[in-house]
Amino acid sequence: MGAYVQYIYFFFFFLMFTIIFYSFNKRKKEQMKLMDGLKTGDKVVTIGGIKGTIVKVNEEDNSLDIKIDNNAKMTVIKSAIARKG
């Protein structure tokens, strides 16, 4: 009886590990696709919740210049973008 319980524990551990690993890879691929598709004029939201429009994409240092308001601009790295919108 004890060996069956160990197999069941191993199976559930393996299943949980697989689910977590798969979801992590899926999220990472989505984030890479988002970062590669950013272009001037896109409306974005940063991970800090700041909304703005991309004014310039700097490929050399992987950064973006974002226009927040008429008089306010900021520079962020591409990985700081949470989503478009």
C-alpha positions in Angstrom: 0.0 0.0 0.0 2.9 2.4 0.8 4.4 2.2 -2.6 1.2 3.2 -4.3 0.9 6.3 -2.2 4.5 7.3 -3.1 3.6 6.9 -6.8 0.5 9.0 -6.4 2.6 11.7 -4.6 5.2 11.6 -7.4 2.5 11.8 -10.0 0.9 14.9 -8.5 4.3 16.6 -7.9 5.2 15.9 -11.6 1.8 17.2 -12.7 2.0 20.4 -10.7 5.6 21.1 -11.8 4.6 20.6 -15.5 1.6 23.0 -15.2 3.7 25.7 -13.5 6.5 25.3 -16.0 4.1 25.4 -19.0 2.3 28.6 -17.7 5.6 30.3 -17.0 6.9 29.6 -20.5 3.6 30.7 -22.1 3.7 34.0 -20.2 7.3 34.6 -21.2 6.6 34.0 -24.9 3.6 36.4 -24.7 5.8 39.1 -23.1 8.5 38.7 -25.8 5.9 38.9 -28.5 4.5 42.1 -27.0 8.0 43.7 -26.6 9.0 42.8 -30.2 5.7 44.3 -31.6 6.0 47.7 -30.0 6.1 50.6 -32.4 5.7 54.4 -32.5 2.1 55.5 -31.8 1.1 52.4 -29.7 -0.8 53.2 -26.5 0.8 51.3 -23.6 0.5 50.7 -19.9 3.6 50.2 -17.8 3.9 47.8 -14.9 3.6 50.8 -12.6 0.2 51.6 -14.2 1.3 54.7 -16.2 -0.6 55.1 -19.5 1.1 56.7 -22.4 1.8 56.7 -26.2 5.1 55.5 -27.6 7.0 58.4 -29.2 10.3 56.7 -30.0 11.7 53.2 -29.9 15.4 53.0 -29.1 16.6 49.6 -30.3 20.2 50.1 -29.1 19.4 50.2 -25.4 16.0 48.5 -25.6 14.1 51.5 -24.3 11.0 53.5 -25.3 10.2 57.2 -25.0 6.6 57.5 -23.8 4.4 60.6 -24.0 2.3 60.8 -20.9 0.8 64.3 -21.3 1.4 67.2 -23.6 4.3 68.4 -21.5 5.5 65.1 -19.9 7.6 62.3 -21.5 9.5 59.5 -19.9 12.0 56.8 -21.0 11.4 53.2 -19.9 12.9 49.9 -20.8 10.7 47.6 -23.0 10.3 45.0 -20.3 8.5 47.6 -18.2 5.5 47.5 -20.5 2.7 45.4 -19.1 0.2 45.6 -22.0 -1.0 47.6 -24.9 -4.1 49.8 -24.3 
